[in-house]
Amino acid sequence: MPFDEKPILTILYQDEYIVAVDKPAGLFVHRSYMDKDEIYFALQLVRDQIGQYVYPLHRLDRPTSGILLFGLSEEVARLMGQAFMDKTIQKTYFALTRGHLFDGGEIDHPLKEKLDKLGDKNVSLDKAPQDAVTHYESLLTASLPIPVGKFDSVRYSLIKCLPVTGRRHQIRRHLAHLRHPIIGDINYGDNKQNPFFIKHFGFKRLMLMAQKIEFIHPITKEEVSITAEFDRQWLQVFDELSWDMSKINKLIE
């Protein structure tokens, strides 16, 4: 869904080497073949806001909101790219899922490489599934006494996810594998819960957020921890599910 007005991105962190912004749901990181109706992209917006060229350091799906990192030089982009490959960067996501998921643990479920609609000529369709690991923890559950489909109530869980690997749509596919798909996921979600959510809460989006990222700065070698705030739509859901924000803040620390 295209943005009606030019977004102004919140800068969460900036020094002479790296800038981190809070990407809203629905914004592409950069131009792609899927963006025919789009005129705004995170890369160009950040470039214009800080007045210099930026290098995207990692991927964040269009429907996912949260922290997005850019490097301010090719050298920083190279060093951070190696850090991502070495799995020394820790990302924390939060998801609102269907159903009550009470436990936590590790999802070790290999995933077939996900291709774009036009495919990738360099990727074999016969390629074996890739290792994919996600640690998860259920923080809160809630129910609404409203029947949907064959169920007499609507159930939700707030899930904290720490991906170890970085496969495309990994968290979305892993939670769907547990039969607790993310609300608003049009690829792997629930075709009864998603329409109910839109009607009841009044908005349409994927309820997945990149909330925190931690890494060793490639130049200063200092520990860096960046967090993003839950936006107004997340807060609306928390309020309607009677999830107290002070309690959530303690759980996510």
N, C-alpha and C positions, 0 to 999 in steps of 0.2 A: 504494500500500500504506500504510494508516494507521499512525501511530506508536503503539506500545503505551503509552509513557510520554511525559510532556510534555518535549520537547527543551529543553535549555539551550544557547542559541546562543553560540558563541565571538565575543566582540567584538574585532575586529581593529584598529579605529581609532575614536576618539571625541573630539570637542571640543564646543563649545557650538553648533555649526552642523550637523555631519554625524556620523553613526555608520555604521560598516561592520561587517557580521557575516559569518560563514562559514556559508552555508546548506547543510545536508546534502541529498544527493540524496533526492528523494521528497517534499520539503516544498513546498507551495504558498506563493507570496508573499502572496497575500490570497485572500479567499473568491471563488469563482466557481461557475458552474452545475455544474462537474465534481466538486465537492468534497462530495458527499452523505455520504460515509462519513468525512470528515475533521473533526477537532475542533481541530487545531493549525495555525496559519498564521504565517509569518515576521513579518508586520506586527504581529500581536497579541503574539507572543512578545517581539519587540524592545520594543514599547511597555511591556509589563509588566516587562521586565528593567531598563529605564532609568527607568521611572516618568514618562514623558511621551509625548504623541502624536508619531507619526513619519509622514513622507511618503515613499513609495517613489519613488526617483529613476530607476529603470530596470527592465527586465524580465529575469527569469532563469527559464527553463522549470523546471517542477516536477522533471523527472529530472536536471537539471544541478546540480552542486554548485559551491560557491565563493563569491566575494565578491559581496555584495549591499549596495547603498548606500541609506541613508535620510537625508532632510533633517529638520531639527528645527524648520523654520518654512516657511511658504508662500513667503516671499521666496527662501530658499535653494533650495527646490524649483523655483521659476521660473527662477532663474539657472542651476542645474545642468541643467534641461531644455533651456535655450538652448544650453548647452555641448555637450550630446549632439547637438542638431540641427546645431550648427556643426562637429561631428566633431573637437572639440579634446580629447576624452577617449579615451585609448588603453586598450583592454582586451586582455588576453592569456589565451588558453585553451589547455588541453592535452587531447588526445584520443588514445585508444587505438583504432587502426583495424585492419580486416582487411587482410591482405596486406602485402607489403614495398613501401613507398613511399619511394624513395631521394632524390628531389629536393626542391626547394622552388620557390617562385615565387608567382604571383598567379593566383587564380581569379576571373575576371571573367565571371560567368555570371548573367544576369538571372533573377529568380525571380517567378513568379506569386504574388500575395498569398495567404497561407495563412489560410483561414478556420477559425474554431472550428466544432464540430459543429453548433451551432445557426445558424451563419452570422452575417452582419452585414448588416442591412438597408441600411446606408449604403455598402456596398462592391459595386461592379458586378462580376459574374462575367466580364464582357467586358473588364475593365481589363487593359491591356498589362502584361507583366512589368516589374518594377521593377529598376533597376540594383542589383547586388549584387556587392561585391568583398571578397575575403578573401586576405590574405597568409598563406602557410604555409611551414613548414620541417620536414622529417623529421629527427628527432634520433637515434633509435635503432630498430633492427629486431631481431627475434628469431624463432626457430622452435621449435616443440615437435614431436618425432618421433612424432606421433599422427595417423593418417589420419582425415580428415573429408570426407564426400562423395566427390568424384572426386579429391581431393588427398591426397598421402601424408604431408603434414605440415600443422601449423597455423602460420600466419605472422601476426605482429603488427608494427605500427609505432607509435612515439610521435611525435605530430605537434603542433607548436606553431602556433597560429593567431592571427592578428591581424585581426579584422574591421574593415574600413573603413566599411562600411555596417551597419545594424542590422536586417535583415529577419528575420522570424520563422523560427526553425529554420535560420538561414542557414548556420552552420558544418556542421550535420548534413546539410543538403541539398547543400552544396558538396562535402563529402568523399564523399558518395554519388555525386555527379556524376563524381568522379575514379575511381569504382569501388573506393573504399577506405572503405566505410561505417564509422561508429563502432560499436564493440562495445556491445551492449546496446540499440541503437536499434531499437525495435519498429516505427517508422514507415518508416525508410529503410534498415534494416540487413539482415543476412544471416540467413536462416531456418535455416541449418545451423550457422553459427558461433555464433550467440547461444545456442542450447540447449547446445552443447558447452561454452561458457564457463561457463554456470551450473553444469553438472555437474562440470566440472573444478575451478573455483575456489571453488564453494560459495556464491555469492551472485549476485543479479540486480540490475543497475542499468545506467544509461547511463554509459559511461566518458568523460565530458566534464566538464571542470572550469574554472571561471573563476578563474584563479590569481593574476592581477595586474591592478591598475587604476591609471592615472596621470592626474592632472589638475591644473590650476591652481585652487587654493582660491578659491571665488567671493567670499569676504569678505577673507581675509588676503592673497590673491594669491600665496601661497607654493606651490611645487611639492609635490604630495602623491603618494606612491607607497605602495600598500597591497598586501601579498601574503598569500596563504593557503597553509597547509601541505597536502601530500598526505595524505589520511586513511589509516587502517589498511588499507582494501581496496585502495587504490592501491599502498601499500607491499607488500602481499602479492603483487600482480601483478608489481611490480618484482623482488621476491625470486625468484619462481618463474621469471621470464624472465632471471634473472642480470644484471639491470641494477643496477649499483652506484649507490647514492644520491648519493655524493660526485661521481660523474661526471655524474649528472643535474643536480645543483645547479650545476655549472660550465656545463653546456649551456644552462640556462635563465636564467642571469644576463644 
